Amino acid sequence: MIEEQQLSAGQFAQLMRIDRHVLNRFDELGLFKPADRDKNGRRAYDLTQINQWLSLQATVKLENNLNKTKATLQSNENDHIAMLKYQQQLIETQLNQLSSAHQQISQEITNQETARQAMPEAATVVDRSPINLLTTTFPEETEVTSEQIQQQVSHVLSVMTTPPINLTVGRVHSRHAIEAGQSDLVTALYTPLNPGSKVKADMTQLGGRAVLAYHHLNTPLIEGFNHIREYAKQHHLALGAHYYEEPVIGSWQTDDPSKQVVRLLVEVRSD
């Protein structure tokens, strides 16, 4: 029978369109053994091993960790149905991750386009849904240091199973600090979570009415917040205790401060 024909390692590698050294490595790791090995150590493979190899490669690509793949094979005792079900689970996980990434990218495109089209400092009232946040809070108002930003980034990445497409680090200012003209002082750093995220939030940014403006960083930040305060005064709106500053177009995207944009948001109190 043709199925009994055996191929050398080079022939099998050529047939599978891989480098022969890949076969060597998988053999050494105990992931894919030849059908036969002569006294000189030369390996021979059966044609019946083609699908075994393809199945193994599917798992390797999904896991991207050879040691984990080896453990998976051992735990499933080379049960083909069990391996297929395991591959199915891996694919479903990756589909969920891709769906989340697609949602993040769509939101980032919307954020970028909105920021580029918005009139600088033009405040407006918006109605927003509650947004869950991951936060690093400070016991007192403080100027932000690089160590604190690193702390926030580390916190976000430690609780998210999949790194975000774009990691936003916003700042929370107190009303007291803004009214005193001290926009360099913050009470917390925050990263918004995507809607539907299963990550446990540290706090929730309240939904409802808020005053929003886009501020370009070629002028002092306090001027952007003052525009919001003036808008609220003109429209008889009572502003909340927290003033949010969230980068949209950052310095890593453009060196021109006039094109670097932060979104400013202050909740409207329902007095």
N, C-alpha and C positions, 0 to 999 in steps of 0.2 A: 504493500500500500504506500501511496505517496506520503501519508502522514508519518511513516516510519523513517523517511529520509532525514538525515541530520546535516546541519550546517555548521561550519566553523564559526568561531566568534566573529571573525571579520565578515563572513558572508551574512550572518544574522544581523550584525550591526548595519551593514550596507542595505539589507532588505528593510530594516526598520528606520533607515535614514538617521542614524545616530552615530556618534563617535565611538569607536571600539573601547576607548578608555571609560566610557560611561558604563559599559557592560562590566569592565574590570572592577569599577568602584561598587556597583550594585552587588557583584559577587562577593567582594570583600566584606561588605556590610551585611551579607546574608539576606539581601532583599530579593535577589533573582539568581537562582542557581542554575548551572547548565544541566542538561539531561545526562551528559556523560563527561568524564574527565580522564584522559589517558595517563599513563605512568609518568609522562613528561609534563603534565599539568595543562596540556592543551584541552580546551573546552569544546564541546559539541552541543548544539541546541536542536531540539525537535521543532518541526513546523507547528506542532500542537501548542507550542509555547508562545506563539504570536499573540493570541488573545490574552494570555496571562500577562505578557509584557504591556500590552495596551491598557489593560485594566489597572496594572500597577502604575503606569505613567499618569493615568487619569487621577488616581489618588494622590500621587506626588505633586501634581500641579495644583490640586485643590488644597493640599495641606502645606506645601512649600516647606516641609521639614522632614528630612529623610529619617531622622531618629523617631519622630512621631509616626511616620508611615510604617516603620519596622514594628513599633509597638502595636499599631493597629492591626497589622497582619498577624502578629502573634496572638493578640486577644481574640481575633476572629477565626484563628486556626485555618486560614486560607479558605474559609467558607465563602463561595462566590456570591451567593444571595445576600449574605450578611454584608459583604463588601459593597455590593450594589446599593443596598439600603443606606450604608454609611456614606457613600458618595452622594447619594440623593440628599442626605441631611447637610452635607457640606455645601452642596450647590444651593440649597434653600437658604442657608446662612449667608452665602455670598450674594444671592439675589436680594436679600433683605438689606445687606450692606450697600449694594449698588443702588437700590431704591432710595436709601437714606442719602447716599452721595449725590444722586440725581436731584433730590429735593434740596439739598444744601446748595448745589451749583445753581439751580433755578432761582433760589432765594438770593444768592450772591449776585447773579446777573441783574435781578430786579433792583437790589440795593444800589449797585453800581450805576445802572441807567437812571434811576430816580435821583441819585446824588448829582450826576452830571447835568441833568436837566433842570434841577431845582434852582430857583432864584436864591442866591446867598442871603442869609439872614431873614428871609421872608417867612415869618411865623404863621402857623395855621393850627386850627384845632382838629385833632383826629380822634377817632373812636377805635381803641385798640383792645384786642383780646389779651387776657393775662399771659405773661411770658415767664416760664420757669428759668431760673438762673443758678449757675454755680458761682460761688462768691468766696472772696478772701476779705474778711472784715478786719477793721483796726479798732483798738480800744479808744482811740481818740483821733481827731483830725490830723492828717499828716501829709507831707509831700511824698509822692510815690518814688520809690527807689527801684533799681533794676532787680535787686534781690526779691522785692515784693512781687514784681511782675513774673519773675521766674517761679515764685511760689504759686501764683495763680495758674500759670501754664502747667506746672507739675501736678497741681490738684486736678485740673481738667483732664489731663491725659491719664491720670491714675484711675479715674472712675469711668472713663469711656472705653468700651471694648474695642471700638474702631476709631482711630484718630479722625477728627473733623477735616473737611476739605479746607476750611478757613477758620482759624482760631481767633475769635474776637476777644479782646480784653478792654472792656469799658470801665468807666470810672463813675463813682457816685459821689456827688458833692452835697454838702448840707446847705439848706437855705440860708443859714446863718453865715456860712463862709462866702457864699455868692453875694449876699447883701453887703458884706464887708469888703467886697472886691477881691477876695482871696481864692481865685479859681484854681490855684495850685494845690489847695488842700482837699483831700478826699477822705471819705469814711470807709470806702470799700472798693474793691475791684470786682468785676463781674463778667461772666461769659454766658450769653443767652443759649438755651437749649432749643433744638428744633421742635416744633409741634409733634406730638406723638412719641417723643424720645422716652425710653424706658429708664433713663438715668435718673436717680433720685436727686431732686433739686434741693439746693440749700435754702432758697427763698423764691418767692414769686413776685414779679413786678406786676402790680395791680393793673387790671384792665379798666376800660372806661375812657372817659375823655382825658386828653392830654394836649399840651401845646408843644408843637414840634417845629424845629428849624434846622437848616443845614448851614453849618459854619465853615468857612474856608480859613485855613490856618496861617494865611499871610497877615491876619489881624489877630489881636489878642483874644483868647478864649472868652474872657469876661465880657467882651463886647457882644458876643453871640448870646450869652445868657441875659445880658441887659436888654437885648432886643426882645427876648421872650418876656421878660418882666414888664417892659413897656407895652407890649401887645396885650398882656393879661390886664394891665391897668386900664388900657383904653377900652377893653371889652368886659370890664368888671368881672374878671375871673380870679378866684382865689387859688393860688398855686400851692402844691403840696410841699412836704418837707425835704424831698429828695430830688436832686437835679442830676439827670443822667447824661453822660457824654460817651458816645460810642463811635469809634473810628469806622469809616466806610471806605475812603480812599486814602491809603497810608503812604508813608515815605518810601516803602519798598516798591510801590507802584509808580511813583513819580517824585522827582527831586524838587519840583516846583511847589512851594508852599501854597501858592494861590490855587492849586489844583488838588491839594490835600484837604479832605473833607471829613468832618465829624458830624454825627447826627445828635442834636441836643433835644432832650425830652424832659418835660416836667408834668407831673400828674396835676389835674385840676381837682381841687377839693370840692366836695358837694356840700357846701355850707348852707 
